[in-house]
Amino acid sequence: VRDVWSIDPRSGQRVRLVCESTSTAEVGEAARAAGRAAGELGRRGRPARALVLRRAAGALEERADRLIGAADRETALGKSRLTAELARTSSQLRLLADVAEDGAYQEAIVTPAQADVDPPVPELRRILIPVGPVLVFAAGNFPFAFSVLGGDTASALAAGCPVVVKCHPGHPETSLLAMEAWRQAAADAGFPGDAVQLVFGDSAGRQLVQDPGIRAVSFTGSLAVGRELHDLAAARPDPVPFYGELSGVNPFVVTAGAARERAEEIGRGVAASFMLNGGQFCTKPGLLFVPAGPDGDRLLGAAATAVAASAQFVMLSAKTRRDYLAGQQMLLSHPGVTTVAQTAGPEEADSYQGGFLAGAALLEIAIGELNGQVVRECFGPLAVAIRYSDIADVISQLSGLQGALAAAVHGTEPEAGIVAAVTEAVTPKVGRIVYDGYPTGVAVTSAMTHGGPWPATTNALHSSVGSTALRRFLRPVTYQNAPQAILPADLRDTAGVLQAC
Amino acid sequence: VRDVWSIDPRSGQRVRLVCESTSTAEVGEAARAAGRAAGELGRRGRPARALVLRRAAGALEERADRLIGAADRETALGKSRLTAELARTSSQLRLLADVAEDGAYQEAIVTPAQADVDPPVPELRRILIPVGPVLVFAAGNFPFAFSVLGGDTASALAAGCPVVVKCHPGHPETSLLAMEAWRQAAADAGFPGDAVQLVFGDSAGRQLVQDPGIRAVSFTGSLAVGRELHDLAAARPDPVPFYGELSGVNPFVVTAGAARERAEEIGRGVAASFMLNGGQFCTKPGLLFVPAGPDGDRLLGAAATAVAASAQFVMLSAKTRRDYLAGQQMLLSHPGVTTVAQTAGPEEADSYQGGFLAGAALLEIAIGELNGQVVRECFGPLAVAIRYSDIADVISQLSGLQGALAAAVHGTEPEAGIVAAVTEAVTPKVGRIVYDGYPTGVAVTSAMTHGGPWPATTNALHSSVGSTALRRFLRPVTYQNAPQAILPADLRDTAGVLQAC
C-alpha cells in the first residue's frame, strides 16, 4: 500500500490522502540531493547556518495556528501541549543556531611544532567537521520536537550536515506543513532548500539506512524497529553510526522518609507524570519503587485517585493503543500483579469505535515477585508500583536493571546515605537522574543528557537533546603542517575559536 | 591448538611455548574481574588513576632492556625503532595521566535553574563518566604502543575503565613482560591490579566481544578480522561501541610544481616512508599520485634507487608476509601495472627459510587504468605510483576513494589553488592531512586524529591516538536538581573543573 493517509486518532478514521510513499527512485534522488547540498553547506559557513536555523524557528512560529491545528488533529495530543512543543522546537532551533554561530563546538585546537625532540613533533590543528548527509527518523509522539524541524534536524544542520527526514506516518500533514516552513526559511535566508529532504514510507527508511550517501542515522521510536534499523546500519558494506533512542522503564524510587513526609504530593505528582499525554513519553516513570506499609499506601492512594479521575486517553495510533493494551494484559497476567486503580479495563484490542481510546492503570507487585515480565517498558498511561520493605532490595533490583533514559529519586535530607546508594546503583544504567522531581519534561540546555545505555539508546556516548546533540554528526580532522591559506577559517591563527593546547 | 608460541620472525621458528590460550571459563572470569574493578576505579578518583599511569610509564622504562629485547626477538622491528616506540608508550601513559589529573576531559558543566520560564527549567549538571570494562585488541605491528600498556589501555584507564587486553599472537612474551610492569606499577601505587587483565587466543577475543560485562571494544588490525568483530559487537543483545582501526590506502599527492622543485627529496622521502619497518604501518602511503613526464620520472628514479638499495625486510609474521606477497601478486596481475623497482620478486608464499623475508616494490600505473584491484591496501613495503597529466583526474580519483587514516600533499606556494582543491577532495575521506611531509609517524598530542571514515576505522567520530582518545570510553550523565552532597566531586559548586553554561 503506497497511500499515505492522515488519520484522526479521536475518530480512528482516515481523514485525507496526503501523498504516496516515496518511490525507490525518488528515495535515491533524495539522498543524492542531500549529498550535493553537503558541499554547499560547508561553503556557506556557520553564520549562514545560524541564520537559516533562526529563520526556520520564525517560520514555524508564523505558521503556529496551522501547525498546531494539523498536529492536534493527527496526534490528539491537545493544543496546549502542542503549543508548548512548538515553542520548544523553535527555541531548540535558536539554541542550535547559537551553538553554530559560537563555533566552540568544533573543538578547534592547535598543538605547536616541537623541533627539538626526537622524533620532531609537527604542528597539528584539529577541528570537528560534518560527517555528511544524516537520515532522521521522525517520532510519532513529538510531531514538532522530534520531527521534520526537530532536534535531530536542528543539530545536524547546525553541524553542517544535510538531512533526509523519514516522516512519521502518524502526522504526514504536519510534516508537509513544517517542510513548507523550511522552504520559506531557506528562501528567505538564501540557503539551499535541498539541505532538508522528506521521504514517506517504511521501505523508504530502510532503503536510506543502506544508501551509500547517508553518513549517519538518528531514530526515535520502538525497540523492535530501532533494533531492525540498527542492524541494517551495522551490516552495510561501510557501517555508519546509528543513534537510536528506543525505550526505557525509567525507575522511580521513593524512600521511606519521602513517603512519610510527602506521600500525597508524590502520589499526585507521579500519577500526573506517568499519565501525561497518555503516558506516551520515552521518559515516563514506569517502575515506581514505593515502601510497603501505610505511607506507601497513602502515596498510592493519592495516585489512584488521580488515575480514577482521569478520562480515557486518545492514543497516537491504532498500533500504539494495541501495543499498550497488550502490554497491560501481559502485566496483569502475572500472578503477583494487582490493580490499584484503572480508568477502564483492556478492551477489544482491535476495535476503536470513537477513536484510539485507552484507560490509565496503576498496578502493584511485591518486590520479591519481580521478573522480566514486569520489568519492561509499557508505552502508555500505566505504571507498576513495586512495594519494598528493605531499601537493599531496591538497590539490588536497580543494579540488575537494563538501561533507561532517566531515573528519579525522592528522599529526605537525613536519608542522604540512601539517596547516595540509589544514585550509585542507577548511575551505570541511565543518562539522567532526577532528584525530588519527575523525569518527563526534558529541558533543552547544554547540560541535558537524553540518552543512556541499551536499550535506552543504541549509543550511550551521546545525547539527542541539548546543545551537545550535534556531536553525533561531527568527526575530527587534523591538518599537519598546513599552510595558513589552506586551513579552514576556524583553524587559522586569526580564528577566534582556536585554542592552543 | 591452545599452545601460544613465541616465534622468531628472523628464523621463522618457534622459540618458546609461552602459555596456553585462555580457556572459556578463564575468559569469563577475566571479564568479571574487570567488572569488579570498575567500581573500585571510580572510587579511587582521577589522582589515583594519574598516579598509576605514571608508575606504569616508569615500570616500562625500568624494564626497557628486557622489553625491547623480547619485542625485537618477537617482531624483528629492530632495537632503534622499538626504543622509540617504548619511549612513545611511556610518554603516552604520562600524557593520559595529565589528562586524567586535569579533569577537563569530563566536560563538567552546569546550567542554572530558571524558575521564571514556562515550563520552569531545572538545574542540570552534566559530566562524562566511564562506560565500564573495555576490551582492547592489541596490534601486531606495535608491540608496545598498541598493546598491553599502549594507547587504548592508557586512555581507557585514564577514563576510569578497567581493561581486558586480548594479546596479539605475534608478541606473547613481550605482553607478559608488560603485564609484569603493570602489576608492579599497581602494587607501588596501591591500585587494583585487576584493572588490567590479559587473555590469549582468537576465541577468547570473540568470546569477550560478546561478554555482557564488556562495555566497549577497541581493535587495531586487519579489515577482515575487524569486520568480523565489529559485526559480533553489533549483533549482541545489547550492542556496544566497537572502535576498529582497520586499513587504508593513504593517498600521497605530488603536484607538478613540487615534482619540479623537489623530485629527488620527495622520492627519497616517500620511499623511506613506505618502506619504514617493512611498510608495516597503517599510515603507510600506498597510492602515490605523481606527475607523468620527466619531473615525475626523476622522483620515481630517486625512490627506485632507495628501493633497490634496501635489504629484504623481515615481516612480522608468516601471515603478514603471505598476505603481502599475495597483494603484490594481485597488483602485478593488473595489465596496466609495471614494476619501477623491486628488491626481490614474490617468492613461494608458503616457504620462509631464513625467516619471514619479503622485498620492497615500487609499482606504477597510468591514472586512466586505475581500478578497484589497485586501489586497496597492500600492507608491507610497497607503493603504487599513479602517473597523471591533469590534476583534475587526481581530484576525481580522490573524490571516489574509500576512507583512509591520512593523506599527504606536496605542493608549492604558487599552487595554493591546487593544494586547496586536493584538500577539499580528501577531507571527506581521511582523518589527517599532511602537507609537504609523510604520513607515517603519528605524534601523540591533543590535536592528533588517528581515525577516519570506513574502512580506515569502524567509527570516524573518534581518534585512537592523542589526548582525545579517552572520549571513546566515556558517556554523559546528567544530574537534575541534585543535592550537592550526592553529586560527584567534580560536579559540586566547589569543583575546579565545573563550567557554567
Interface residues (C-beta under 8 A of the other chain):
Chain A: A84 I109 V110 T111 D118 P119 V121 P122 L124 R125 R126 I129 V131 G132 H230 D231 A234 A235 D238 P239 V240 P241 Q402 G403 E413 A416 V419 A420 T423 T427 P428 V430 G431 R432 I433 V434 Y435 D436 G437 G441 A443 T445 S446 A447 M448 T449 G451 P453 W454 P455 T458 N459 A460 L461 H462 S463 S467 T468 R471 R472 L474 R475 P476 V477 T478 Y479 Q480 N481 A482 P483 A485 I486 C501
Chain B: A84 I109 V110 T111 D118 P119 V121 P122 L124 R125 R126 I129 V131 G132 H230 D231 A234 A235 D238 P239 V240 P241 Q402 G403 E413 A416 V419 A420 T423 T427 P428 V430 G431 R432 I433 V434 Y435 D436 G437 G441 A443 T445 S446 A447 M448 T449 G451 P453 W454 P455 T458 N459 A460 L461 H462 S463 S467 T468 R471 R472 L474 R475 P476 V477 T478 Y479 Q480 N481 A482 P483 A485 I486 C501
